[in-house]
Amino acid sequence: MIFKNQFKIKEVDFRDTLSLRCKVLKPHLTEQECINPGDLRSGSFHFAAFSINSSFDAEPLGIASFEIENHPQLKANLAYRLRGMATDESARNVGLGRQLVLLGETKIRSQNGDLLWFNAREIAFPFYQSLGFQSWGEIFDISPIGPHKVMYKYL
């Protein structure tokens, strides 16, 4: 069990996110199938969180990927999309996910980004709302994962 503030976060290559991305978000897919189209896009970046007691080559406890991608209805000068946000079951509810998102927002602002958006799973709506994100549009289904809603925040 990881406790609050017992983790460290660093920027990583997208390949370092795939194992946890598949395990938590898409267990029905292979790691190759868990690669997002924007993972290699110029301007994309990826964070991984590790136990403060482990090395950076250990399995991450949390991950978040941010890629430059416009939303068709949410206008912005430079929009980023959050993809592949996941936290290992052993590290939930200790602020790790919050820190990953806030660090992403900080980097996006430093690159003059002004919008962060994503498709949120229904179970995660309260978490993202607590970070100031708003929902847009209707709930939709992503099979076989389940109900989602677009969420966004202007930075």
C-alpha positions as CSV (number, residue, x, y, z in Angstrom):
1,M,0.0,0.0,0.0
2,I,1.3,3.4,-1.0
3,F,0.5,6.4,1.3
4,K,0.2,10.0,0.5
5,N,3.4,11.7,-0.6
6,Q,5.2,8.3,-0.9
7,F,5.7,8.6,-4.7
8,K,7.8,10.4,-7.2
9,I,6.8,11.5,-10.7
10,K,8.9,11.9,-13.8
11,E,8.5,12.3,-17.5
12,V,8.8,9.0,-19.4
13,D,8.7,7.5,-22.9
14,F,5.2,6.4,-23.9
15,R,6.4,2.8,-23.9
16,D,6.9,3.0,-20.1
17,T,3.1,3.6,-19.7
18,L,1.9,0.7,-21.8
19,S,2.0,-2.1,-19.1
20,L,-0.1,-0.2,-16.6
21,R,-2.3,1.3,-19.4
22,C,-3.2,-2.2,-20.5
23,K,-3.6,-3.6,-17.0
24,V,-5.9,-1.0,-15.7
25,L,-7.7,0.5,-18.7
26,K,-7.8,-2.1,-21.5
27,P,-7.0,-5.5,-20.1
28,H,-8.7,-7.0,-23.2
29,L,-5.9,-5.6,-25.5
30,T,-2.2,-6.3,-26.0
31,E,0.4,-3.7,-25.2
32,Q,0.8,-3.0,-28.9
33,E,-3.0,-2.4,-29.2
34,C,-2.8,0.0,-26.2
35,I,-0.7,2.5,-28.1
36,N,-2.6,5.7,-28.7
37,P,-2.4,7.5,-32.1
38,G,-1.0,10.6,-30.4
39,D,1.7,8.9,-28.3
40,L,4.3,9.7,-30.9
41,R,2.9,13.0,-32.0
42,S,5.2,16.0,-31.6
43,G,4.4,17.8,-28.4
44,S,3.0,14.7,-26.6
45,F,4.4,13.9,-23.2
46,H,3.9,11.2,-20.6
47,F,4.3,11.0,-16.8
48,A,4.7,8.0,-14.6
49,A,4.6,7.9,-10.8
50,F,6.8,5.5,-8.8
51,S,7.0,4.5,-5.2
52,I,9.5,6.8,-3.4
53,N,11.4,3.6,-2.4
54,S,11.7,2.2,-5.9
55,S,13.9,3.0,-8.8
56,F,12.6,4.6,-12.0
57,D,12.9,1.3,-13.9
58,A,10.3,-0.3,-11.6
59,E,6.7,-0.7,-12.7
60,P,4.9,2.7,-12.4
61,L,2.0,3.1,-10.0
62,G,0.3,5.8,-12.0
63,I,0.5,7.2,-15.5
64,A,-0.9,10.0,-17.6
65,S,-0.3,10.8,-21.3
66,F,-1.0,14.3,-22.8
67,E,-1.1,14.8,-26.5
68,I,-1.8,17.9,-28.7
69,E,-5.3,17.3,-30.1
70,N,-8.1,19.6,-30.9
71,H,-11.6,18.9,-29.8
72,P,-14.1,19.5,-32.6
73,Q,-16.4,21.7,-30.5
74,L,-14.3,23.1,-27.7
75,K,-12.3,26.0,-29.2
76,A,-8.7,26.6,-28.1
77,N,-5.5,28.1,-29.4
78,L,-3.6,25.0,-28.2
79,A,-5.6,22.0,-27.0
80,Y,-4.2,18.9,-25.2
81,R,-6.0,15.6,-24.7
82,L,-5.4,13.5,-21.6
83,R,-5.2,9.8,-22.6
84,G,-4.2,6.7,-20.7
85,M,-4.7,8.1,-17.2
86,A,-4.4,5.1,-14.8
87,T,-3.5,4.3,-11.3
88,D,-2.5,0.9,-10.0
89,E,-5.0,-0.5,-7.5
90,S,-2.4,-0.5,-4.7
91,A,-1.9,3.3,-5.1
92,R,-5.4,4.7,-5.3
93,N,-6.9,7.4,-3.1
94,V,-3.6,8.9,-2.0
95,G,-3.4,11.9,-4.3
96,L,-1.2,10.3,-7.0
97,G,-3.7,10.8,-9.9
98,R,-4.3,14.4,-8.7
99,Q,-0.6,15.1,-8.9
100,L,-0.3,13.6,-12.4
101,V,-3.1,15.8,-13.7
102,L,-1.8,18.9,-12.0
103,L,1.7,18.3,-13.3
104,G,0.3,17.9,-16.8
105,E,-1.7,21.1,-16.5
106,T,1.5,23.0,-15.4
107,K,3.5,21.7,-18.4
108,I,0.6,22.4,-20.8
109,R,0.4,26.0,-19.5
110,S,4.2,26.3,-19.9
111,Q,3.8,25.4,-23.6
112,N,1.0,28.0,-24.0
113,G,-1.7,25.4,-24.0
114,D,-5.1,26.6,-23.0
115,L,-7.4,23.6,-23.0
116,L,-7.2,20.1,-21.5
117,W,-9.9,17.6,-22.5
118,F,-10.6,13.9,-22.5
119,N,-13.1,11.1,-22.5
120,A,-13.7,10.2,-18.9
121,R,-15.1,7.0,-17.6
122,E,-18.3,7.4,-15.6
123,I,-16.7,6.1,-12.4
124,A,-14.1,8.9,-12.7
125,F,-16.5,11.9,-13.1
126,P,-16.3,12.9,-9.4
127,F,-12.5,12.8,-9.4
128,Y,-12.2,15.1,-12.4
129,Q,-14.9,17.4,-11.2
130,S,-12.9,17.8,-7.9
131,L,-10.1,19.1,-10.1
132,G,-12.3,21.7,-11.8
133,F,-13.2,19.9,-15.0
134,Q,-16.6,20.3,-16.5
135,S,-18.5,17.9,-18.7
136,W,-19.6,18.5,-22.2
137,G,-22.2,16.7,-24.2
138,E,-24.1,13.5,-23.5
139,I,-22.8,10.2,-22.0
140,F,-21.7,7.8,-24.7
141,D,-20.5,4.2,-24.7
142,I,-17.1,2.9,-25.6
143,S,-17.4,-0.8,-26.0
144,P,-16.3,-2.9,-24.2
145,I,-15.2,-0.3,-21.6
146,G,-18.5,1.4,-20.8
147,P,-20.1,4.8,-20.3
148,H,-17.9,7.9,-20.9
149,K,-18.4,11.7,-21.1
150,V,-16.1,14.4,-22.5
151,M,-14.7,16.5,-19.7
152,Y,-12.6,19.7,-20.1
153,K,-10.9,22.6,-18.4
154,Y,-9.7,25.9,-19.9
155,L,-6.3,26.6,-18.4
